[in-house]
Amino acid sequence: MILTISVVTLLVLLLLRVPIAVATGLVGLCGLAAFQGWPAAFAQVGIIATETVLTYEFAVIPLFIVMGAFIARSGIAEELFQACYAFVGHWRGGLALSTVAACGGFGAVSGSSFATAATMSRIAYPQMKRFGYRDDLATGSIAAGGTLGILIPPSIALVFFGIITESDIGALFMAGILPGILGIVLYAAAVLFVVARNPEAGPAGARSNWQQRIAALRGIWAVLLLFGLVMGGIYGGLFSPTESAGIGAAGALLIAVLRGRASLEMVRTALADGIATTVALMAILIGSFLFANLVNVARLPQDLTAAIESLGVAPLAVIFLIILIYLVLGCILESISMMLLTVPVFYPLVVSLGYDLVWFGVLVVVVVEISLITPPVGLNVFVLRSVLQEVPLSRIFRGVVPFVVADVARVLLVVFVPWLSLALPAYLK
C-alpha cells in the first residue's frame, strides 16, 4: 500500500510538471520514512548524496558534456553536413539523408540528442528550405536524426545505465555502435520512402564533383580522430571510460583551438553549460536513487520476479511488456528521467530471466529514443520548435511519423537479433 501510494503520488507530481529531481526525492524520502522512520530516511539522503557526488564513474558525465559543448562550437557539425551532402545531395531527399548521416556523426562526439537536434536545425534546415523541401520531411529528419546522439557513444544515457546497474560502461559504448549505425540506415530508408511517395517533398540538390567530395572529406578528420581516440583508448587498454572522457574533452578543446574557434568566452560558456547540466543531472540522479531505495525496501523487484515465475509467462513476453511500459511512459516523461525511474525496477527482473544486461541497456536506450520524438513530450520536437519558430508543432510531429516506424523496426531487430548489440563487446573482449 505504501509503495502504491508512492507511485501514484509520483505520477501525479510529474503530470503537474514538478521537477523530476524534487518529485522523486520527496516521494522517496517520505516512502522510506513510512517504512523505516524519519531518522533512517534522512540518513539515506546524506549517504546517497555523498556517494553519488564522490563516485569516480560519475565524473564521466560532466567531462563528456563539456566535450560536447566544445565540439558544438568548433564547426564540426557544418563540415559533417557538407561532407555528407557532397556524396548524396544530388539525390531526391539527399539533403535529408545528409542530415541523418551528419546527426549520427555529430552524436558520436557530442553524446547529446538535444545538442545534435539544435545544432543541425540551424545548419540543415535553411539548406533544405532553399531547395524547396517540405517542412515535415525537413524537420522530421532533423528531430529523428538528433535522437542518435543518445545511443551512439559516448552516450550519457548508457553512462547512467552503467552506473545504475554497475555494468561495464566501455562494453555498453561498444554495444551501441551497430544499433546506432542501423538507426542511420533505417532513417535513410524512411527518407527514401517519403520521397518515393512524394518526389516534391525532397527535391534533388546540386551535384558535387569528385574534387569537391575529396575536399569535403578532409574536413571530417577531427570527428574520426576524436572518436578513435576516445573509443580506441578504452578498448586498447590505455585508459578507463572516465579517463577517456577527460581526454576527449581536452581533445575537443584542442580541435577548437586548431580551428581558430576557441576563445576565453567560448571556454567560459562551455564550462558554465557543463556545470549547469551536471548539477541538474546530479540532482535527478540523487532523487532517483532515493526512489530506487524505496522500491528495493518494498521488495518490488523480488515480488515482481516471483509473480512472473508463478504465472509461467515466457521471458520474451516480459521483454515486450517492458517495451510497452517504456512507450507509454515516454508520452509523459523525458528520456533520462524515465530510465532512472524504471531501470532499478526492471534490471533485476531481466537478469533473473537470463538476459544480458549490456543487451538490455542498448534495448532500453533504443526504446527511449522513440520517446524523444513522440507526442506529447517529444523533447527533440520541442527543441526544433524553439529554434524554428515559424514551423507549426503539428507539422513537425507529422514529419517524424516515418522515423517512428523505422525506430519500431529497429527495436524488433535488437530484440530478435541480440548479435547486433553483443557482437562488438564480445569480439573486443
C-alpha positions as CSV (number, residue, x, y, z in Angstrom):
1,M,0.0,0.0,0.0
2,I,2.8,2.4,0.8
3,L,4.5,1.7,-2.5
4,T,1.3,2.0,-4.4
5,I,0.6,5.4,-2.8
6,S,4.2,6.5,-3.5
7,V,4.0,5.6,-7.2
8,V,0.6,7.3,-7.7
9,T,1.9,10.4,-5.9
10,L,5.0,10.4,-8.1
11,L,3.0,10.2,-11.3
12,V,0.7,13.0,-10.2
13,L,3.6,15.2,-9.3
14,L,5.2,14.6,-12.7
15,L,1.9,15.3,-14.5
16,L,1.8,18.6,-12.6
17,R,5.3,19.4,-14.0
18,V,7.0,19.2,-10.7
19,P,10.8,18.9,-11.4
20,I,11.8,15.2,-11.6
21,A,14.5,15.6,-9.0
22,V,12.1,17.2,-6.5
23,A,9.3,14.7,-7.2
24,T,11.5,11.5,-6.9
25,G,13.4,12.8,-4.0
26,L,10.4,13.9,-2.0
27,V,8.4,10.7,-2.7
28,G,11.5,8.5,-2.0
29,L,12.1,10.3,1.3
30,C,8.5,10.0,2.5
31,G,8.2,6.4,1.4
32,L,11.4,5.4,3.2
33,A,10.2,7.3,6.3
34,A,7.0,5.3,6.2
35,F,8.9,2.0,6.1
36,Q,11.9,2.8,8.3
37,G,11.2,6.1,10.2
38,W,12.4,9.6,9.5
39,P,15.9,9.3,11.1
40,A,16.8,6.4,8.8
41,A,15.3,8.1,5.8
42,F,17.2,11.3,6.3
43,A,20.4,9.3,6.9
44,Q,19.9,7.7,3.5
45,V,19.6,11.1,1.9
46,G,23.0,12.1,3.2
47,I,24.6,8.7,2.2
48,I,23.2,8.7,-1.3
49,A,24.1,12.3,-2.0
50,T,27.6,11.9,-0.8
51,E,28.2,8.6,-2.6
52,T,26.7,10.0,-5.8
53,V,28.9,13.1,-5.8
54,L,32.1,11.2,-4.9
55,T,31.5,8.3,-7.3
56,Y,34.5,8.1,-9.7
57,E,32.4,6.8,-12.6
58,F,30.1,9.8,-12.3
59,A,33.0,12.1,-13.4
60,V,32.5,10.8,-17.0
61,I,29.2,12.8,-17.3
62,P,30.4,16.4,-16.8
63,L,33.5,15.6,-18.9
64,F,31.5,14.3,-21.8
65,I,29.1,17.2,-21.5
66,V,32.0,19.7,-21.7
67,M,33.4,17.7,-24.7
68,G,30.1,18.0,-26.5
69,A,30.0,21.8,-25.7
70,F,33.4,22.3,-27.2
71,I,32.5,20.2,-30.2
72,A,29.3,22.1,-30.8
73,R,31.3,25.4,-31.0
74,S,34.2,24.0,-33.2
75,G,32.4,23.9,-36.6
76,I,32.4,20.1,-36.9
77,A,28.7,19.8,-37.5
78,E,28.8,22.1,-40.6
79,E,31.7,20.1,-42.0
80,L,30.0,16.8,-41.4
81,F,26.9,18.0,-43.2
82,Q,28.9,19.3,-46.1
83,A,30.8,16.0,-46.4
84,C,27.6,14.0,-46.5
85,Y,25.9,16.4,-48.9
86,A,28.8,16.2,-51.3
87,F,28.1,12.5,-51.9
88,V,24.2,12.2,-51.7
89,G,23.0,15.8,-52.1
90,H,22.1,15.3,-55.7
91,W,19.6,12.5,-54.9
92,R,16.0,13.1,-54.2
93,G,15.9,13.6,-50.4
94,G,19.6,13.9,-50.5
95,L,19.7,16.8,-48.1
96,A,17.6,14.9,-45.6
97,L,19.9,11.9,-46.0
98,S,22.9,14.2,-45.4
99,T,21.2,15.5,-42.2
100,V,20.6,12.0,-40.8
101,A,24.2,10.9,-41.5
102,A,25.6,14.2,-40.1
103,C,23.5,13.8,-37.0
104,G,24.9,10.3,-36.5
105,G,28.5,11.6,-36.8
106,F,27.8,14.6,-34.6
107,G,26.1,12.5,-32.0
108,A,29.2,10.3,-31.9
109,V,31.2,13.1,-30.5
110,S,28.6,15.2,-28.6
111,G,26.7,12.5,-26.8
112,S,23.6,14.7,-26.6
113,S,20.4,14.3,-28.6
114,F,19.3,17.9,-27.7
115,A,22.6,19.4,-28.8
116,T,22.5,17.4,-32.0
117,A,19.0,18.5,-32.9
118,A,19.5,22.1,-32.0
119,T,22.8,22.4,-33.9
120,M,21.6,20.6,-37.1
121,S,18.4,22.6,-37.2
122,R,20.4,25.7,-37.6
123,I,22.7,24.1,-40.3
124,A,20.5,21.8,-42.3
125,Y,17.0,23.4,-42.2
126,P,18.0,26.6,-44.1
127,Q,19.6,24.4,-46.8
128,M,16.6,22.2,-47.2
129,K,14.2,25.2,-47.4
130,R,16.5,26.8,-50.1
131,F,15.9,23.7,-52.2
132,G,12.2,23.6,-51.6
133,Y,11.9,20.8,-49.1
134,R,8.6,20.3,-47.3
135,D,8.7,21.3,-43.7
136,D,7.5,17.9,-42.4
137,L,10.4,16.0,-44.1
138,A,13.0,18.7,-43.2
139,T,12.1,18.9,-39.5
140,G,11.3,15.2,-39.2
141,S,14.7,14.2,-40.4
142,I,16.4,16.6,-38.0
143,A,14.3,15.6,-35.0
144,A,14.8,11.9,-35.6
145,G,18.5,12.2,-36.5
146,G,19.0,14.1,-33.3
147,T,17.9,11.0,-31.3
148,L,21.0,9.2,-32.5
149,G,23.1,11.2,-30.0
150,I,21.6,9.3,-27.1
151,L,22.8,5.9,-28.4
152,I,26.0,6.3,-30.4
153,P,28.9,6.5,-28.0
154,P,29.9,8.4,-25.9
155,S,26.3,8.3,-24.7
156,I,25.2,9.9,-21.4
157,A,22.2,7.5,-21.3
158,L,24.4,4.5,-21.5
159,V,26.6,6.0,-18.8
160,F,23.6,6.3,-16.5
161,F,22.6,2.8,-17.2
162,G,26.1,1.6,-16.4
163,I,26.2,3.5,-13.1
164,I,22.7,2.2,-12.0
165,T,23.3,-1.5,-12.9
166,E,27.1,-1.4,-12.2
167,S,27.7,-2.6,-15.8
168,D,30.9,-2.1,-17.9
169,I,30.4,1.3,-19.5
170,G,33.0,0.6,-22.1
171,A,31.1,-2.6,-23.2
172,L,27.9,-0.6,-23.3
173,F,29.6,2.0,-25.5
174,M,30.7,-0.6,-28.0
175,A,27.3,-2.3,-27.9
176,G,25.7,0.9,-29.0
177,I,27.7,1.3,-32.2
178,L,26.0,-1.3,-34.5
179,P,22.4,-0.4,-33.4
180,G,23.4,3.3,-33.9
181,I,24.5,2.6,-37.5
182,L,21.4,0.5,-38.0
183,G,19.4,3.6,-36.9
184,I,21.1,5.7,-39.6
185,V,20.3,3.1,-42.2
186,L,16.6,2.8,-41.2
187,Y,16.2,6.6,-41.0
188,A,17.7,6.8,-44.5
189,A,15.2,4.2,-45.7
190,A,12.4,6.3,-44.2
191,V,13.6,9.4,-46.1
192,L,13.7,7.4,-49.4
193,F,10.2,6.1,-48.7
194,V,8.8,9.6,-48.2
195,V,10.4,11.0,-51.4
196,A,9.4,7.9,-53.4
197,R,5.7,8.6,-52.5
198,N,6.1,12.3,-53.0
199,P,9.1,13.4,-55.0
200,E,8.3,17.1,-54.3
201,A,8.8,16.6,-50.6
202,G,12.6,16.4,-51.1
203,P,13.9,17.8,-54.4
204,A,17.4,16.9,-55.6
205,G,20.2,19.4,-54.8
206,A,23.3,20.3,-56.8
207,R,25.8,17.5,-57.8
208,S,29.3,17.7,-56.4
209,N,32.3,16.6,-58.5
210,W,35.0,14.2,-57.0
211,Q,37.4,17.1,-56.3
212,Q,34.7,18.7,-54.1
213,R,33.9,15.4,-52.4
214,I,37.5,14.7,-51.5
215,A,37.9,18.3,-50.2
216,A,34.8,17.8,-48.1
217,L,36.1,14.6,-46.6
218,R,39.3,16.4,-45.4
219,G,37.1,18.4,-43.1
220,I,35.9,15.5,-41.0
221,W,39.3,14.3,-39.8
222,A,38.5,15.8,-36.3
223,V,35.4,13.6,-35.8
224,L,37.3,10.4,-36.8
225,L,40.3,11.4,-34.7
226,L,38.3,12.2,-31.6
227,F,36.0,9.2,-31.8
228,G,39.0,6.9,-32.4
229,L,40.9,8.4,-29.5
230,V,38.0,8.0,-27.0
231,M,36.8,4.6,-28.1
232,G,40.2,3.2,-29.2
233,G,41.8,4.3,-26.0
234,I,39.2,2.4,-23.9
235,Y,39.5,-0.9,-25.8
236,G,43.2,-0.5,-26.4
237,G,43.6,-0.6,-22.6
238,L,45.2,2.8,-22.5
239,F,42.6,4.3,-20.2
240,S,39.2,3.8,-18.5
241,P,35.9,5.3,-19.7
242,T,36.2,8.1,-17.1
243,E,39.8,8.9,-18.2
244,S,38.7,8.8,-21.9
245,A,36.1,11.4,-21.1
246,G,38.8,13.8,-19.8
247,I,41.0,13.1,-22.8
248,G,38.0,13.6,-25.1
249,A,37.2,17.0,-23.5
250,A,40.8,18.1,-23.8
251,G,40.9,16.8,-27.4
252,A,37.8,18.7,-28.3
253,L,39.2,21.9,-26.9
254,L,42.4,21.4,-28.8
255,I,40.5,20.9,-32.0
256,A,38.6,24.1,-31.4
257,V,41.9,25.9,-30.8
258,L,43.4,24.5,-34.0
259,R,40.4,25.6,-36.0
260,G,40.6,29.1,-34.6
261,R,37.2,28.7,-32.9
262,A,38.5,28.9,-29.3
263,S,38.3,31.9,-27.1
264,L,38.1,32.6,-23.4
265,E,34.5,33.4,-23.7
266,M,33.8,30.2,-25.6
267,V,35.6,28.2,-22.9
268,R,33.8,30.0,-20.1
269,T,30.4,29.4,-21.8
270,A,31.1,25.7,-22.4
271,L,32.3,25.1,-18.8
272,A,29.3,27.0,-17.4
273,D,26.9,24.9,-19.6
274,G,28.7,21.8,-18.4
275,I,28.4,22.8,-14.7
276,A,24.7,23.7,-15.0
277,T,23.8,20.5,-16.8
278,T,25.9,18.3,-14.5
279,V,24.3,19.8,-11.3
280,A,20.8,19.2,-12.8
281,L,21.6,15.6,-13.7
282,M,23.2,15.0,-10.3
283,A,20.0,16.2,-8.6
284,I,17.9,13.9,-10.8
285,L,20.3,11.0,-10.0
286,I,20.1,11.6,-6.2
287,G,16.3,11.8,-6.3
288,S,16.1,8.7,-8.5
289,F,18.4,6.7,-6.2
290,L,16.2,7.6,-3.2
291,F,13.1,6.4,-5.1
292,A,15.1,3.2,-6.1
293,N,15.9,2.6,-2.5
294,L,12.2,2.8,-1.7
295,V,11.5,0.3,-4.4
296,N,14.1,-2.1,-3.0
297,V,12.9,-1.7,0.6
298,A,9.4,-2.6,-0.6
299,R,10.9,-5.6,-2.4
300,L,9.2,-4.7,-5.6
301,P,11.8,-6.3,-8.0
302,Q,11.8,-9.6,-6.0
303,D,8.0,-9.7,-5.8
304,L,7.7,-8.9,-9.5
305,T,10.1,-11.7,-10.4
306,A,8.3,-14.2,-8.1
307,A,4.9,-13.2,-9.6
308,I,6.1,-13.6,-13.2
309,E,7.7,-17.0,-12.4
310,S,4.5,-18.2,-10.7
311,L,2.5,-17.2,-13.8
312,G,4.8,-19.0,-16.2
313,V,5.0,-16.1,-18.6
314,A,7.5,-16.5,-21.4
315,P,10.6,-14.3,-21.0
316,L,10.1,-12.7,-24.4
317,A,6.6,-11.7,-23.4
318,V,8.1,-10.0,-20.3
319,I,10.5,-8.1,-22.5
320,F,7.7,-6.9,-24.8
321,L,5.7,-5.8,-21.7
322,I,8.7,-3.7,-20.5
323,I,9.0,-2.2,-24.0
324,L,5.2,-1.3,-23.9
325,I,5.7,0.3,-20.5
326,Y,8.5,2.4,-21.8
327,L,6.4,3.5,-24.8
328,V,3.6,4.6,-22.6
329,L,5.9,6.4,-20.1
330,G,7.6,8.1,-23.0
331,C,4.3,10.0,-23.5
332,I,4.7,11.8,-20.2
333,L,8.3,11.6,-19.1
334,E,11.6,12.7,-20.7
335,S,14.2,10.1,-21.6
336,I,16.8,10.3,-18.7
337,S,14.1,10.6,-16.0
338,M,12.3,7.6,-17.5
339,M,15.5,5.5,-17.4
340,L,16.4,6.5,-13.8
341,L,12.9,5.6,-12.6
342,T,12.5,2.3,-14.3
343,V,15.9,0.7,-14.7
344,P,16.3,-0.1,-10.9
345,V,13.0,-1.9,-11.1
346,F,13.4,-3.8,-14.3
347,Y,17.1,-4.8,-14.5
348,P,16.9,-7.4,-11.6
349,L,13.9,-9.0,-13.4
350,V,15.8,-9.1,-16.7
351,V,18.8,-10.7,-15.1
352,S,16.6,-13.3,-13.4
353,L,15.2,-14.2,-16.9
354,G,18.7,-14.9,-18.2
355,Y,19.1,-11.9,-20.4
356,D,22.4,-10.0,-20.9
357,L,22.5,-6.6,-19.1
358,V,24.5,-5.0,-21.9
359,W,21.9,-6.1,-24.5
360,F,19.1,-4.8,-22.2
361,G,20.9,-1.4,-21.8
362,V,21.0,-0.9,-25.6
363,L,17.4,-2.0,-25.9
364,V,16.3,0.5,-23.2
365,V,18.1,3.3,-24.9
366,V,16.7,2.4,-28.4
367,V,13.2,2.4,-26.9
368,V,13.8,5.6,-25.0
369,E,14.9,7.2,-28.3
370,I,11.3,6.9,-29.6
371,S,10.1,9.0,-26.7
372,L,12.2,11.9,-27.9
373,I,10.1,12.3,-31.0
374,T,6.6,11.1,-29.9
375,P,3.8,13.4,-28.6
376,P,3.1,15.0,-26.2
377,V,6.6,15.2,-24.6
378,G,8.8,14.6,-27.6
379,L,11.6,16.8,-26.4
380,N,13.6,16.8,-29.7
381,V,10.5,18.1,-31.4
382,F,10.2,21.0,-28.8
383,V,13.9,21.7,-29.3
384,L,13.3,22.2,-33.0
385,R,10.2,24.3,-32.3
386,S,12.2,26.6,-30.1
387,V,14.8,27.1,-32.9
388,L,12.4,27.0,-35.9
389,Q,9.5,29.1,-34.5
390,E,8.0,29.5,-38.0
391,V,7.2,25.8,-38.3
392,P,4.0,24.6,-36.5
393,L,4.4,21.9,-33.9
394,S,1.8,19.7,-35.6
395,R,3.8,19.7,-38.8
396,I,7.0,18.6,-37.0
397,F,5.1,15.7,-35.3
398,R,3.6,14.7,-38.6
399,G,7.1,14.7,-40.1
400,V,8.5,12.2,-37.6
401,V,5.9,9.5,-38.2
402,P,8.0,7.6,-40.8
403,F,11.0,7.7,-38.5
404,V,9.0,6.4,-35.6
405,V,8.1,3.4,-37.8
406,A,11.8,2.9,-38.5
407,D,12.5,3.0,-34.8
408,V,9.9,0.3,-34.1
409,A,11.6,-1.9,-36.7
410,R,15.0,-1.3,-35.0
411,V,13.5,-2.3,-31.6
412,L,12.3,-5.6,-33.1
413,L,15.7,-6.2,-34.7
414,V,17.5,-5.5,-31.4
415,V,15.1,-7.9,-29.6
416,F,15.3,-10.8,-32.1
417,V,18.9,-10.4,-33.2
418,P,20.9,-9.9,-30.0
419,W,24.1,-10.2,-32.0
420,L,23.7,-6.6,-33.1
421,S,24.3,-5.4,-29.5
422,L,26.7,-8.1,-28.3
423,A,29.0,-8.8,-31.2
424,L,31.4,-5.9,-30.8
425,P,31.8,-6.2,-27.0
426,A,32.3,-10.0,-27.3
427,Y,34.9,-9.6,-30.1
428,L,36.9,-6.8,-28.4
429,K,36.8,-8.6,-25.0
